[in-house]
């Protein structure tokens, strides 16, 4: 371990262990971009992958030599030498050296079951494999991290054997031994007890922790190990990893720094941006309910709660959101009080007085509409239109006369035809348009735009980027209330609108109209 005043080091394995998670894939360029971002954030070690295991990792380590990391050390990952093979003749070990990283991390077997049943070798040879490989890498000037695979299972099965494998790594000169909860089934009190036992058995060797989340305890187990003396935490950004994932760095970092007063990064406020960056690069959706950095981490819906946080944020927030780069989010729903409405109006720049008729009317309208199936938590565009109408900040840019849709299917194999007609008035002038589309809703969208673009050409920048349908009361079968949520964008800003009806076409139309109306209200009146 490097000489430093830090008491806990961060070892990120997003680029290696994280990519073993289902749905998490990175190109060579993606891995380079994430490595640079991890370094900028202040991660101490970045595990890049397994050299030679696949062409992508070969490319990564070749290109990684050009990186100008200012803080982090890059690590190549691999295993101990093969059984009954001299370490200098093992091609996998040679590839670890060829990666030319300052740090090499190797794993070995801690569980006797794996030694005899998986490796099919002897206990003595397994210990020699660990000791020889560590010593060989140290001889070539590498900082060596030894990952003790299945350590907790191995220790619970045979403590003497498990500790002997760590001693072999220490005898070889390992800079740190890392205790791995590979199957993710160990509990925090067990992790603490076993970490303490390792510290007592190897008092001169630093200890690290690598946990998996199969029991939803990866972060808790990492913290328990630190409390028992571990000085390195291995994990991944957003908890990506095999099966249910690894220790989530976006949770464990703020816990260390804000809850335990253990400084690990200098700019914690960049945590949320880092989390979103990794999601975006890997083309994965952001987890809204993620602690600390999720969209709902500081969201408040209940009227009493909102009233309280308006007066004193820490009454319902365990940290200041901005400490991790997040922000408070006030939701409006049937559970809202006037405080919710007032805060949302203020955020939108609309004047609304506490206790006013407008505030009471708005609150009653929201409660009634939500009772009908509307939801404004994810439809801020429709909510703003409601507030505008009640506060006199609304201008009617068009009046609907009627719309009509049709779907024609031909049995002779011709493509089906979806058509929509829209008749509306703009400045008392009629507009009548027809459009065909890929589906009835798409035809409606095109016909509405066609009519509005004549007078409002700025709508040409608006596109529909998401469309979701939810059946609210399924017991009514095909007559059930349907909620449609639409997200529009002008290339710079996104906004969401909602429509509800027993008719999916009508629900879609309501949301579509709100989407266009919102843009006109914001774009023309501001």
C-alpha positions as semicolon CSV with decimal commas, in nm:
position;residue;x (nm);y (nm);z (nm)
1;X;0,000;0,000;0,000
2;X;0,128;0,353;-0,078
3;X;0,246;0,581;0,197
4;X;-0,038;0,824;0,270
5;X;-0,245;0,975;0,544
6;X;-0,559;0,806;0,408
7;X;-0,702;0,540;0,634
8;X;-0,921;0,378;0,367
9;X;-0,843;0,339;-0,004
10;X;-1,097;0,302;-0,285
11;X;-1,040;0,023;-0,536
12;X;-1,282;0,036;-0,828
13;X;-1,351;-0,275;-1,034
14;X;-1,632;-0,141;-1,256
15;X;-1,425;-0,210;-1,568
16;X;-1,368;-0,574;-1,474
17;X;-1,607;-0,714;-1,215
18;X;-1,880;-0,469;-1,314
19;X;-1,881;-0,595;-1,673
20;X;-1,971;-0,942;-1,547
21;X;-2,316;-0,804;-1,466
22;X;-2,604;-0,879;-1,700
23;X;-2,679;-0,584;-1,930
24;X;-2,358;-0,397;-1,844
25;X;-2,127;-0,389;-2,144
26;X;-1,843;-0,155;-2,231
27;X;-1,634;-0,107;-2,543
28;X;-1,261;-0,047;-2,517
29;X;-1,320;0,326;-2,564
30;X;-1,593;0,321;-2,297
31;X;-1,350;0,169;-2,050
32;X;-1,088;0,433;-2,123
33;X;-1,341;0,715;-2,076
34;X;-1,464;0,571;-1,745
35;X;-1,107;0,518;-1,623
36;X;-1,029;0,884;-1,683
37;X;-1,345;0,991;-1,501
38;X;-1,271;0,764;-1,204
39;X;-0,924;0,913;-1,181
40;X;-1,062;1,268;-1,190
41;X;-1,307;1,181;-0,913
42;X;-1,032;1,057;-0,683
43;X;-1,051;0,676;-0,697
44;X;-0,721;0,530;-0,574
45;X;-0,708;0,209;-0,777
46;X;-0,877;0,125;-1,109
47;X;-0,892;-0,238;-1,210
48;X;-0,892;-0,239;-1,590
49;X;-0,964;-0,602;-1,672
50;X;-0,794;-0,935;-1,730
51;X;-0,512;-0,902;-1,989
52;X;-0,539;-1,163;-2,259
53;X;-0,883;-1,290;-2,158
54;X;-1,049;-1,120;-2,457
55;X;-0,958;-0,881;-2,743
56;X;-1,133;-0,590;-2,572
57;X;-0,910;-0,610;-2,264
58;X;-0,602;-0,651;-2,481
59;X;-0,699;-0,328;-2,659
60;X;-0,775;-0,153;-2,329
61;X;-0,436;-0,221;-2,171
62;X;-0,256;-0,127;-2,491
63;X;-0,438;0,209;-2,507
64;X;-0,434;0,260;-2,129
65;X;-0,057;0,308;-2,146
66;X;-0,134;0,645;-2,308
67;X;-0,360;0,760;-2,024
68;X;-0,228;1,040;-1,808
69;X;-0,381;0,946;-1,475
70;X;-0,313;1,205;-1,209
71;X;-0,425;1,015;-0,899
72;X;-0,533;0,656;-0,957
73;X;-0,311;0,353;-1,010
74;X;-0,417;0,115;-1,285
75;X;-0,437;-0,255;-1,197
76;X;-0,433;-0,562;-1,419
77;X;-0,629;-0,860;-1,288
78;X;-0,551;-1,231;-1,315
79;X;-0,502;-1,551;-1,122
80;X;-0,222;-1,736;-0,952
81;X;-0,006;-1,968;-1,161
82;X;-0,157;-2,297;-1,269
83;X;-0,103;-2,605;-1,054
84;X;0,218;-2,792;-1,124
85;X;0,346;-2,514;-1,351
86;X;0,649;-2,298;-1,284
87;X;0,537;-1,938;-1,244
88;X;0,786;-1,812;-1,503
89;X;0,636;-2,054;-1,757
90;X;0,273;-1,957;-1,699
91;X;0,150;-1,752;-2,000
92;X;-0,128;-1,588;-1,801
93;X;0,119;-1,449;-1,548
94;X;0,337;-1,324;-1,834
95;X;0,041;-1,132;-1,976
96;X;-0,008;-0,960;-1,640
97;X;0,346;-0,826;-1,663
98;X;0,307;-0,732;-2,029
99;X;0,015;-0,504;-1,937
100;X;0,277;-0,282;-1,770
101;X;0,044;-0,160;-1,497
102;X;0,195;-0,045;-1,167
103;X;-0,045;-0,274;-0,978
104;X;-0,131;-0,637;-1,038
105;X;-0,422;-0,803;-0,861
106;X;-0,436;-1,182;-0,849
107;X;-0,691;-1,412;-0,694
108;X;-0,636;-1,749;-0,534
109;X;-0,840;-2,016;-0,361
110;X;-0,920;-1,980;0,011
111;X;-1,180;-2,253;0,038
112;X;-1,051;-2,608;0,066
113;X;-1,357;-2,724;-0,129
114;X;-1,236;-2,529;-0,433
115;X;-0,880;-2,648;-0,398
116;X;-0,963;-3,018;-0,395
117;X;-1,283;-3,025;-0,603
118;X;-1,236;-2,742;-0,856
119;X;-0,858;-2,703;-0,899
120;X;-0,809;-3,077;-0,824
121;X;-0,480;-3,014;-0,651
122;X;-0,338;-3,039;-0,299
123;X;-0,362;-2,790;-0,016
124;X;0,017;-2,754;-0,018
125;X;0,033;-2,687;-0,395
126;X;-0,241;-2,426;-0,371
127;X;-0,045;-2,236;-0,108
128;X;0,267;-2,260;-0,322
129;X;0,074;-2,124;-0,623
130;X;-0,024;-1,818;-0,419
131;X;0,319;-1,760;-0,266
132;X;0,514;-1,816;-0,591
133;X;0,294;-1,587;-0,802
134;X;0,300;-1,300;-0,553
135;X;0,677;-1,328;-0,512
136;X;0,733;-1,338;-0,890
137;X;0,524;-1,025;-0,947
138;X;0,699;-0,845;-0,661
139;X;1,033;-0,943;-0,810
140;X;0,926;-0,758;-1,126
141;X;0,849;-0,441;-0,932
142;X;0,471;-0,460;-0,913
143;X;0,249;-0,356;-0,625
144;X;0,054;-0,676;-0,560
145;X;-0,305;-0,700;-0,437
146;X;-0,404;-1,052;-0,338
147;X;-0,777;-1,126;-0,364
148;X;-0,868;-1,421;-0,142
149;X;-1,158;-1,568;-0,336
150;X;-1,441;-1,723;-0,130
151;X;-1,252;-1,626;0,184
152;X;-1,549;-1,602;0,418
153;X;-1,697;-1,934;0,307
154;X;-1,352;-2,089;0,333
155;X;-1,293;-1,946;0,679
156;X;-1,629;-2,069;0,809
157;X;-1,549;-2,414;0,668
158;X;-1,187;-2,432;0,789
159;X;-1,032;-2,123;0,955
160;X;-0,684;-2,273;0,974
161;X;-0,673;-2,345;0,601
162;X;-0,817;-2,007;0,501
163;X;-0,568;-1,816;0,716
164;X;-0,282;-2,029;0,578
165;X;-0,363;-1,913;0,224
166;X;-0,339;-1,550;0,339
167;X;-0,010;-1,627;0,512
168;X;0,120;-1,769;0,183
169;X;0,035;-1,440;0,009
170;X;0,200;-1,242;0,290
171;X;0,510;-1,466;0,273
172;X;0,531;-1,389;-0,100
173;X;0,530;-1,017;-0,022
174;X;0,171;-0,915;-0,102
175;X;0,109;-0,547;-0,035
176;X;-0,245;-0,621;0,081
177;X;-0,472;-0,925;0,119
178;X;-0,834;-0,870;0,027
179;X;-1,109;-1,080;0,185
180;X;-1,371;-1,168;-0,078
181;X;-1,732;-1,256;-0,002
182;X;-1,755;-1,410;-0,348
183;X;-2,095;-1,573;-0,302
184;X;-2,239;-1,272;-0,118
185;X;-2,390;-1,478;0,160
186;X;-2,202;-1,352;0,465
187;X;-2,367;-1,129;0,727
188;X;-2,216;-0,807;0,869
189;X;-2,144;-0,947;1,214
190;X;-1,960;-1,241;1,054
191;X;-1,759;-1,008;0,831
192;X;-1,657;-0,797;1,131
193;X;-1,556;-1,098;1,341
194;X;-1,359;-1,267;1,062
195;X;-1,186;-0,944;0,954
196;X;-1,075;-0,891;1,314
197;X;-0,945;-1,249;1,327
198;X;-0,741;-1,191;1,009
199;X;-0,598;-0,869;1,149
200;X;-0,490;-1,054;1,462
201;X;-0,334;-1,339;1,261
202;X;-0,150;-1,110;1,014
203;X;-0,082;-0,791;1,211
204;X;0,178;-0,659;0,963
205;X;-0,029;-0,711;0,646
206;X;-0,295;-0,459;0,538
207;X;-0,641;-0,606;0,481
208;X;-0,904;-0,512;0,222
209;X;-1,265;-0,615;0,157
210;X;-1,450;-0,724;-0,160
211;X;-1,823;-0,791;-0,117
212;X;-2,112;-0,902;-0,337
213;X;-2,474;-0,802;-0,293
214;X;-2,662;-1,132;-0,299
215;X;-2,814;-1,062;0,045
216;X;-2,845;-0,682;-0,014
217;X;-2,557;-0,643;0,231
218;X;-2,253;-0,562;0,015
219;X;-2,225;-0,203;0,143
220;X;-2,304;-0,299;0,503
221;X;-2,045;-0,578;0,490
222;X;-1,780;-0,344;0,351
223;X;-1,847;-0,094;0,629
224;X;-1,838;-0,371;0,892
225;X;-1,497;-0,480;0,761
226;X;-1,363;-0,124;0,773
227;X;-1,480;-0,092;1,132
228;X;-1,284;-0,410;1,207
229;X;-0,966;-0,277;1,046
230;X;-0,988;-0,311;0,666
231;X;-0,806;-0,031;0,482
232;X;-0,926;-0,090;0,125
233;X;-1,277;-0,126;-0,017
234;X;-1,333;-0,284;-0,356
235;X;-1,655;-0,204;-0,540
236;X;-1,818;-0,075;-0,857
237;X;-1,998;0,243;-0,957
238;X;-2,375;0,194;-0,918
239;X;-2,314;-0,157;-0,784
240;X;-2,283;-0,325;-1,123
241;X;-2,153;-0,680;-1,112
242;X;-2,224;-1,049;-1,136
243;X;-2,563;-1,177;-1,022
244;X;-2,705;-0,902;-0,796
245;X;-2,391;-0,690;-0,815
246;X;-2,098;-0,568;-0,608
247;X;-2,050;-0,322;-0,326
248;X;-2,194;0,005;-0,458
249;X;-1,931;0,280;-0,453
250;X;-2,198;0,551;-0,483
251;X;-2,330;0,441;-0,143
252;X;-2,018;0,336;0,042
253;X;-1,821;0,652;-0,043
254;X;-2,065;0,902;0,114
255;X;-2,115;0,670;0,413
256;X;-1,742;0,669;0,476
257;X;-1,700;1,040;0,426
258;X;-2,021;1,187;0,568
259;X;-2,124;0,931;0,828
260;X;-1,791;0,798;0,951
261;X;-1,568;1,105;0,899
262;X;-1,325;0,903;0,687
263;X;-1,211;1,125;0,398
264;X;-1,176;0,930;0,074
265;X;-1,236;1,184;-0,209
266;X;-1,190;1,560;-0,227
267;X;-1,494;1,646;-0,441
268;X;-1,781;1,433;-0,316
269;X;-2,029;1,671;-0,482
270;X;-1,930;1,515;-0,818
271;X;-2,059;1,171;-0,711
272;X;-2,399;1,196;-0,879
273;X;-2,247;1,311;-1,207
274;X;-2,005;1,017;-1,199
275;X;-2,293;0,776;-1,138
276;X;-2,493;0,915;-1,430
277;X;-2,185;0,918;-1,653
278;X;-2,126;0,544;-1,605
279;X;-2,495;0,470;-1,668
280;X;-2,497;0,681;-1,983
281;X;-2,175;0,535;-2,124
282;X;-2,301;0,179;-2,064
283;X;-2,646;0,270;-2,201
284;X;-2,826;0,172;-1,881
285;X;-3,118;0,354;-1,716
286;X;-3,049;0,545;-1,398
287;X;-3,185;0,379;-1,083
288;X;-3,425;0,642;-0,951
289;X;-3,434;0,506;-0,594
290;X;-3,058;0,473;-0,547
291;X;-2,950;0,607;-0,207
292;X;-2,769;0,940;-0,211
293;X;-2,761;0,993;-0,590
294;X;-3,100;0,867;-0,714
295;X;-3,370;1,100;-0,844
296;X;-3,597;1,012;-0,550
297;X;-3,325;1,008;-0,282
298;X;-3,442;1,347;-0,155
299;X;-3,798;1,343;-0,292
300;X;-4,084;1,441;-0,063
301;X;-4,452;1,377;-0,131
302;X;-4,651;1,382;0,195
303;X;-4,789;1,724;0,281
304;X;-4,664;1,722;0,642
305;X;-4,315;1,619;0,530
306;X;-4,299;1,889;0,265
307;X;-4,417;2,150;0,512
308;X;-4,141;2,038;0,749
309;X;-3,854;2,036;0,496
310;X;-3,965;2,377;0,373
311;X;-3,896;2,507;0,724
312;X;-3,596;2,288;0,807
313;X;-3,457;2,053;0,541
314;X;-3,274;1,826;0,784
315;X;-3,601;1,740;0,955
316;X;-3,651;1,477;0,680
317;X;-3,311;1,467;0,503
318;X;-3,018;1,280;0,660
319;X;-2,758;1,481;0,462
320;X;-2,763;1,794;0,248
321;X;-2,840;1,673;-0,109
322;X;-2,581;1,903;-0,262
323;X;-2,304;1,725;-0,069
324;X;-2,331;1,440;-0,320
325;X;-2,437;1,654;-0,616
326;X;-2,810;1,584;-0,576
327;X;-3,105;1,815;-0,506
328;X;-3,432;1,818;-0,317
329;X;-3,735;1,708;-0,518
330;X;-4,087;1,806;-0,409
331;X;-4,359;1,583;-0,554
332;X;-4,723;1,669;-0,608
333;X;-4,991;1,402;-0,565
334;X;-5,310;1,323;-0,377
335;X;-5,096;1,313;-0,061
336;X;-4,985;1,672;-0,111
337;X;-5,052;1,970;0,106
338;X;-5,042;2,334;0,002
339;X;-4,668;2,343;0,065
340;X;-4,610;2,100;-0,224
341;X;-4,808;2,318;-0,463
342;X;-4,644;2,640;-0,346
343;X;-4,291;2,500;-0,383
344;X;-4,360;2,363;-0,733
345;X;-4,511;2,695;-0,841
346;X;-4,205;2,876;-0,708
347;X;-3,974;2,638;-0,897
348;X;-4,168;2,717;-1,216
349;X;-4,148;3,092;-1,158
350;X;-4,524;3,127;-1,109
351;X;-4,668;3,344;-0,833
352;X;-4,895;3,156;-0,593
353;X;-4,986;3,282;-0,247
354;X;-5,023;3,058;0,054
355;X;-5,384;3,021;0,162
356;X;-5,515;3,179;-0,158
357;X;-5,821;3,052;-0,343
358;X;-5,592;2,958;-0,630
359;X;-5,373;2,743;-0,403
360;X;-5,675;2,568;-0,251
361;X;-5,835;2,514;-0,592
362;X;-5,515;2,370;-0,733
363;X;-5,473;2,130;-0,444
364;X;-5,834;2,013;-0,477
365;X;-5,795;1,974;-0,854
366;X;-5,480;1,763;-0,817
367;X;-5,644;1,537;-0,559
368;X;-5,954;1,489;-0,776
369;X;-5,755;1,426;-1,094
370;X;-5,525;1,178;-0,919
371;X;-5,836;1,000;-0,797
372;X;-5,933;0,964;-1,163
373;X;-5,598;0,807;-1,243
374;X;-5,372;1,101;-1,322
375;X;-5,023;1,111;-1,174
376;X;-4,821;1,432;-1,165
377;X;-4,503;1,299;-1,004
378;X;-4,358;1,230;-1,349
379;X;-4,567;1,477;-1,548
380;X;-4,435;1,818;-1,453
381;X;-4,546;1,963;-1,786
382;X;-4,913;1,886;-1,723
383;X;-4,880;2,009;-1,365
384;X;-4,739;2,342;-1,482
385;X;-5,032;2,383;-1,721
386;X;-5,271;2,332;-1,429
387;X;-5,089;2,594;-1,222
388;X;-5,078;2,837;-1,513
389;X;-5,452;2,808;-1,572
390;X;-5,533;2,866;-1,205
391;X;-5,295;3,160;-1,162
392;X;-5,386;3,346;-1,482
393;X;-5,055;3,272;-1,654
394;X;-5,210;3,068;-1,933
395;X;-5,277;3,173;-2,291
396;X;-5,488;2,960;-2,520
397;X;-5,301;2,917;-2,847
398;X;-5,549;2,683;-3,017
399;X;-5,901;2,540;-2,976
400;X;-5,982;2,182;-3,068
401;X;-6,292;2,130;-3,278
402;X;-6,260;1,755;-3,333
403;X;-6,023;1,474;-3,418
404;X;-6,077;1,137;-3,583
405;X;-5,861;0,825;-3,615
406;X;-5,892;0,509;-3,823
407;X;-5,706;0,183;-3,866
408;X;-5,756;-0,022;-4,180
409;X;-5,625;-0,374;-4,211
410;X;-5,627;-0,557;-4,546
411;X;-5,644;-0,938;-4,554
412;X;-5,443;-0,961;-4,876
413;X;-5,116;-0,879;-4,702
414;X;-5,099;-0,507;-4,774
415;X;-4,956;-0,292;-4,496
416;X;-5,224;-0,163;-4,256
417;X;-5,307;0,207;-4,279
418;X;-5,336;0,432;-3,972
419;X;-5,487;0,774;-4,039
420;X;-5,580;1,072;-3,823
421;X;-5,761;1,397;-3,896
422;X;-5,750;1,701;-3,671
423;X;-5,968;2,011;-3,690
424;X;-5,881;2,307;-3,470
425;X;-5,893;2,685;-3,460
426;X;-5,594;2,918;-3,424
427;X;-5,681;3,287;-3,384
428;X;-6,035;3,192;-3,492
429;X;-5,898;3,054;-3,820
430;X;-5,979;2,684;-3,890
431;X;-5,704;2,434;-3,958
432;X;-5,798;2,092;-4,093
433;X;-5,516;1,839;-4,139
434;X;-5,478;1,471;-4,222
435;X;-5,179;1,245;-4,162
436;X;-5,086;0,878;-4,187
437;X;-4,854;0,722;-3,933
438;X;-4,698;0,407;-3,793
439;X;-4,986;0,345;-3,557
440;X;-5,284;0,555;-3,457
441;X;-5,101;0,762;-3,195
442;X;-4,820;0,846;-3,436
443;X;-5,079;0,954;-3,696
444;X;-5,249;1,176;-3,437
445;X;-4,915;1,328;-3,338
446;X;-4,830;1,407;-3,701
447;X;-5,172;1,554;-3,778
448;X;-5,162;1,778;-3,469
449;X;-4,813;1,905;-3,554
450;X;-4,914;1,965;-3,914
451;X;-5,197;2,190;-3,800
452;X;-4,993;2,382;-3,542
453;X;-4,675;2,431;-3,747
454;X;-4,849;2,672;-3,984
455;X;-4,875;2,936;-3,709
456;X;-4,612;2,808;-3,466
457;X;-4,310;2,694;-3,673
458;X;-4,093;2,674;-3,359
459;X;-4,270;2,345;-3,282
460;X;-4,055;2,186;-3,552
461;X;-3,782;2,143;-3,287
462;X;-4,011;1,934;-3,065
463;X;-3,997;1,555;-3,081
464;X;-4,161;1,278;-2,882
465;X;-3,886;1,080;-2,707
466;X;-4,082;0,843;-2,482
467;X;-4,434;0,700;-2,464
468;X;-4,556;0,482;-2,179
469;X;-4,895;0,322;-2,118
470;X;-5,024;0,188;-1,788
471;X;-5,352;0,015;-1,713
472;X;-5,472;0,160;-1,383
473;X;-5,756;-0,073;-1,282
474;X;-5,698;-0,403;-1,457
475;X;-6,009;-0,566;-1,309
476;X;-6,215;-0,374;-1,569
477;X;-6,022;-0,555;-1,843
478;X;-6,037;-0,376;-2,179
479;X;-6,263;-0,106;-2,030
480;X;-6,003;-0,011;-1,770
481;X;-5,876;0,341;-1,714
482;X;-5,554;0,391;-1,907
483;X;-5,278;0,636;-1,819
484;X;-5,044;0,758;-2,092
485;X;-4,720;0,936;-2,007
486;X;-4,538;1,119;-2,285
487;X;-4,193;1,277;-2,277
488;X;-4,113;1,548;-2,534
489;X;-3,789;1,728;-2,608
490;X;-3,675;2,033;-2,803
491;X;-3,319;1,904;-2,809
492;X;-3,225;2,098;-2,496
493;X;-3,503;2,040;-2,243
494;X;-3,728;1,742;-2,174
495;X;-4,079;1,767;-2,030
496;X;-4,345;1,511;-1,948
497;X;-4,722;1,519;-1,978
498;X;-5,001;1,281;-1,883
499;X;-5,344;1,182;-2,009
500;X;-5,605;0,946;-1,860
501;X;-5,914;0,790;-2,017
502;X;-6,093;0,460;-2,064
503;X;-5,994;0,506;-2,429
504;X;-5,620;0,474;-2,493
505;X;-5,648;0,702;-2,798
506;X;-5,814;0,975;-2,591
507;X;-5,555;0,938;-2,314
508;X;-5,277;0,967;-2,572
509;X;-5,443;1,273;-2,729
510;X;-5,467;1,451;-2,392
511;X;-5,098;1,391;-2,322
512;X;-4,998;1,493;-2,677
513;X;-5,192;1,819;-2,660
514;X;-5,043;1,900;-2,320
515;X;-4,695;1,835;-2,460
516;X;-4,741;2,087;-2,742
517;X;-4,928;2,333;-2,520
518;X;-4,652;2,329;-2,258
519;X;-4,389;2,414;-2,517
520;X;-4,596;2,703;-2,651
521;X;-4,661;2,843;-2,302
522;X;-4,292;2,829;-2,210
523;X;-4,150;2,921;-2,548
524;X;-4,376;3,215;-2,630
525;X;-4,452;3,363;-2,290
526;X;-4,088;3,354;-2,172
